[in-house]
């Protein structure tokens, strides 16, 4: 007979009245925010760590068919003006969402380059990836790093890190949503 102001009465629409495939929802969100700065100059893939812990997050999917949306954000700089620092998302220590292998090129999720950085005190990057972990066990997602051939990557801060209002401090964030 029509709707009144205020919308549908409670119980009018339930899962059985929706079309097939409709009704998905976010079941849980977990996030790790690292507020302290960190650095890495490693030559093998390693989970990034700041003064307040690893850049990783654990989630336990409610069903093996669940998908997990993983996002990460980082801001920092490489102290070698001619190098890049590679990053990748990892699930349980194994890479996910990396480029195709090709010769000796590094398979990574994204890179922060310093080429021609000149007066840039920092750069930032983010990634978002929809994963299918196919498990109901606790699953850890991490942001890992690897230097190119030289330099150290400093994150969560500007290049000089002097005690000045012109210098910034930045969070490093990883989030998982089922």
N, C-alpha and C positions, 0 to 999 in steps of 0.2 A: 504493500500500500504506500510505499515511499519511505523516505528517511526523514527523521526530525533533526533539528539542529542539535549537534553534539555527537553525531556519528552513529555507528551501529551499537546495539546493546551487547553486553558481554555474552559470549557463547554463540554469537550469530555465525561467525566464521571460524572453522577449525581446520585441521590438516586434511580431513576427508573431503572438504568442499573446494579445496584448491586443485588446480590442474597439476598433472604429473610433472615433477621436476621443480615445482614452485615451493617455496617455504624454507629454503636454506637459510641458515643463520650462523653467526659467529658464536661458537660455544665457549671459547675461552681465549684470553689474551694474556701473554706473559711478556715481560720486558726487563732488560737489564740496561741500566744507564750508568756509564762510568764517567764520573765527574772529574777525576784526576787525570793528569797528562801521563803519557807513556812514550816509549820509543822502541824501535826494533831495527836491527841491521842484520838480521839472519839471512842465511843463504839456503835454508830449507823451510818449507811451509810450517809455520808456527802460529798458534792462537795468540792474538794480540792480548797484552795485559797492561793495564794501567796500575797506578798505585793502589787502587781500590778493588782490583781483581780482574779476572779474564773477561774479554768481550765475548760472552756466550750466554745462551739462554736454554733452559730445559723445559720441555712440554711433554705431556703424556696424552696422546690422541685418544679420544673416546671410542673410535672405531678404526679398523684397519683400512677402511675406504675413505677416511678423512683426508682432506687436503690441509696443508699448513702454509700460510702466507708468511714468508720470512722477509723482513726489511732490516737494513742496516744503514747507518750514517756515520761518516767519519770526517774529520777536518784536521789538517796538519800540513806538513811540508817535508820534503827530502832535502837534506843538507848538501847534497851534491847537485849542482845546477845542471848537470848533463845526464841525469839518471831518472828513472821512474821506479815507483814502488808498486808491486802487484798485490792485489787482494783477491780472496775467494771466500765464498760461503762453503762451510763444511757441515755435514750431518754425521755425527758419530766419528769425526776425524777424517771422513772421506769427502772429497770435493763434490759439490753439486753446482750446477749452473756455471760451467766454465766453457770457454771457446774450444773449438776443435783442435786437435793436435796437428801441428804442421812443422816439421823439422825440429829445430831446437828452440822454437818460440815457446814462451811460458803460457800455459793454459791458466787463465785467471778469469774472475768474474768482472773485475774492473781494475783500472790503473790510475794512479795519480802521478802525473808526469811533472818533471821540473824543467823540461826543455824551455829555454827562453824565459824562465820565471822572472829573472831580473829583480824587480822591486816587489814582486808578489810575496807577502809575508806568509800566506797559507792558501791552500785549496781545499775544497770539500767535494765529497762524492757520496752518493746513495745508491742502493740497489734494492730491488723488490723481486722476489721469486716465489712462485706457487709450487710447492713441493708435495709429492705423494710418498710419505714415508712408509706406508703399508705396514703399520705396526700399531699395537696398543701399549707398547713399552715406552718408558721414559726415553725421550730423544733429545739430544743436545745439539743445538745449532751454534756455530761459532764463526767469527770473522777472523780469518787467518791472513798472514802477511808474508811477503818474500821480497827482498830487495832485488833490483836488477843486477848490476855488477859492482856497484859501489854505493857508498853513502848509508845514512841512517834516516829512517822516517820517524819524525816526531809528531805525535797527534795530541789533540786536546789543547793546543797552544799555538802561539805565533812563533816566528823564526827566532827572534832575539830573546823573547821571554823576559825582557827587562821589566822592572817594577814601574810601569807607566800606564796611564789610562789609554794610550794608543795600542797597547798589547791586549789580546783577548785570551780567554779561556773558554773551551768548547766541550760539550758533552759528546761522548761516543756511545751510540745507541744500537741495540739489536732487539728486535721484537718478533714474536711468533704468535700467529692468530690461527686457531683451528676453526 
